[in-house]
Amino acid sequence: MVDLTVARLQEVMIVLYALGLVFYLIDYLKKSKVVHRTAFWLIVTVWVTQTAILSLYIIQMKRFPVLSLVEGIYFYVWLLVTLSIVFQLIYKVNFMVFFTNIIGFVFLMIHVFSNLKYTASTVGDSLISEVLFVHITSAILSYAVFALAFVFAVLYLIVYNVLKSKKFGKRFSSLPNLHQTMMGMKMSIYTGIPILFVSLLFGVQWAYVALENWSLFDVKIMGSFAVLLIYSSVIYFNYKGKLQSVEFAWMTIFAFLLTVVNFFLGSTLSQFHLWI
């Protein structure tokens, strides 16, 4: 009964999410307060539906759903939707909300239409521990923050090209300025790096205690450390003045794409990483 309810809620959520994105796009083209308000409340409804599904899953499984790849993807989407709503309420940056939800919708499609089922991994029940929980949730949180950096980078490039071409108009009136998008990139990366570092520390600690056969040279571990190194390098070279403006934005985009590759490919090729 719970599984059927979840399936129906997911179907409704996908339709509402798609409608919300369409209304945000219409609002961008037509600048209508009614359309904008409708888009916002559709996304809020999506968030409420996601929260209901997560709550049902927690009640059914008696644990927080982050112990498998598919669970992690769903929680990641929930985080992105949550962040988009917060940014809409606080900063009222429509472009950022739209792009953040585009990422969330793509990951939701991956979650729903993949061959993976919304179940725990085969080792899920035996892996529950506080250390593992911190490792997984902090990793997902860092991915969400890096997604925000990616959105800010895309916005920076859009604003930069608009200013360069001198094609101003109502369509671009809601765009943040270059300083705001640059600060958004920096603050997101500054926040994501320590969170990912904490996740890796807890992950290595857990593996050392709980696993008999594991290696620091595992594909997922190496990929995660590579992501951490790249983001740290991006910030370092920006601080030294060697990576500025457009180059900084493109490197931020590249770093996030690597994060996405590590998110999926690393988990697939890993010898023991059956979760995020």
TACOR-V541993 format. One record per residue. N is the residue number from 1. NEAR is the number of other C-alpha atoms within 8 Angstrom. Layout:
# TACOR-V541993
n=N near=NEAR
n=N near=NEAR
This chain:
# TACOR-V541993
n=1 near=4
n=2 near=7
n=3 near=6
n=4 near=7
n=5 near=8
n=6 near=10
n=7 near=8
n=8 near=8
n=9 near=10
n=10 near=11
n=11 near=8
n=12 near=8
n=13 near=12
n=14 near=8
n=15 near=8
n=16 near=12
n=17 near=12
n=18 near=9
n=19 near=10
n=20 near=13
n=21 near=12
n=22 near=9
n=23 near=12
n=24 near=14
n=25 near=9
n=26 near=10
n=27 near=12
n=28 near=8
n=29 near=7
n=30 near=7
n=31 near=11
n=32 near=7
n=33 near=7
n=34 near=6
n=35 near=12
n=36 near=12
n=37 near=8
n=38 near=10
n=39 near=14
n=40 near=11
n=41 near=8
n=42 near=12
n=43 near=13
n=44 near=9
n=45 near=10
n=46 near=11
n=47 near=11
n=48 near=8
n=49 near=11
n=50 near=11
n=51 near=9
n=52 near=8
n=53 near=11
n=54 near=9
n=55 near=8
n=56 near=10
n=57 near=11
n=58 near=11
n=59 near=8
n=60 near=7
n=61 near=7
n=62 near=7
n=63 near=6
n=64 near=7
n=65 near=12
n=66 near=13
n=67 near=13
n=68 near=14
n=69 near=12
n=70 near=11
n=71 near=13
n=72 near=14
n=73 near=11
n=74 near=11
n=75 near=11
n=76 near=13
n=77 near=12
n=78 near=12
n=79 near=10
n=80 near=12
n=81 near=13
n=82 near=9
n=83 near=8
n=84 near=12
n=85 near=12
n=86 near=8
n=87 near=12
n=88 near=11
n=89 near=7
n=90 near=6
n=91 near=6
n=92 near=7
n=93 near=11
n=94 near=10
n=95 near=9
n=96 near=12
n=97 near=12
n=98 near=11
n=99 near=9
n=100 near=14
n=101 near=12
n=102 near=9
n=103 near=9
n=104 near=13
n=105 near=11
n=106 near=8
n=107 near=11
n=108 near=11
n=109 near=9
n=110 near=8
n=111 near=11
n=112 near=6
n=113 near=6
n=114 near=8
n=115 near=4
n=116 near=6
n=117 near=6
n=118 near=6
n=119 near=7
n=120 near=10
n=121 near=10
n=122 near=5
n=123 near=7
n=124 near=10
n=125 near=6
n=126 near=5
n=127 near=8
n=128 near=8
n=129 near=6
n=130 near=6
n=131 near=10
n=132 near=12
n=133 near=10
n=134 near=10
n=135 near=14
n=136 near=13
n=137 near=10
n=138 near=12
n=139 near=13
n=140 near=12
n=141 near=12
n=142 near=13
n=143 near=11
n=144 near=11
n=145 near=12
n=146 near=12
n=147 near=11
n=148 near=12
n=149 near=14
n=150 near=12
n=151 near=11
n=152 near=13
n=153 near=15
n=154 near=10
n=155 near=13
n=156 near=14
n=157 near=10
n=158 near=8
n=159 near=12
n=160 near=10
n=161 near=8
n=162 near=10
n=163 near=9
n=164 near=6
n=165 near=6
n=166 near=6
n=167 near=6
n=168 near=9
n=169 near=6
n=170 near=7
n=171 near=10
n=172 near=7
n=173 near=7
n=174 near=9
n=175 near=10
n=176 near=9
n=177 near=8
n=178 near=9
n=179 near=6
n=180 near=8
n=181 near=13
n=182 near=12
n=183 near=8
n=184 near=11
n=185 near=15
n=186 near=10
n=187 near=8
n=188 near=12
n=189 near=13
n=190 near=9
n=191 near=10
n=192 near=13
n=193 near=12
n=194 near=8
n=195 near=12
n=196 near=12
n=197 near=9
n=198 near=10
n=199 near=14
n=200 near=13
n=201 near=9
n=202 near=12
n=203 near=12
n=204 near=8
n=205 near=9
n=206 near=11
n=207 near=9
n=208 near=9
n=209 near=6
n=210 near=6
n=211 near=8
n=212 near=5
n=213 near=4
n=214 near=9
n=215 near=5
n=216 near=6
n=217 near=6
n=218 near=10
n=219 near=10
n=220 near=12
n=221 near=10
n=222 near=10
n=223 near=10
n=224 near=11
n=225 near=9
n=226 near=8
n=227 near=11
n=228 near=11
n=229 near=8
n=230 near=9
n=231 near=12
n=232 near=9
n=233 near=8
n=234 near=12
n=235 near=11
n=236 near=8
n=237 near=10
n=238 near=11
n=239 near=8
n=240 near=7
n=241 near=7
n=242 near=7
n=243 near=11
n=244 near=9
n=245 near=7
n=246 near=9
n=247 near=8
n=248 near=11
n=249 near=14
n=250 near=9
n=251 near=9
n=252 near=14
n=253 near=11
n=254 near=8
n=255 near=11
n=256 near=11
n=257 near=8
n=258 near=9
n=259 near=11
n=260 near=8
n=261 near=9
n=262 near=12
n=263 near=9
n=264 near=8
n=265 near=8
n=266 near=12
n=267 near=14
n=268 near=8
n=269 near=8
n=270 near=11
n=271 near=6
n=272 near=5
n=273 near=9
n=274 near=10
n=275 near=10
n=276 near=13
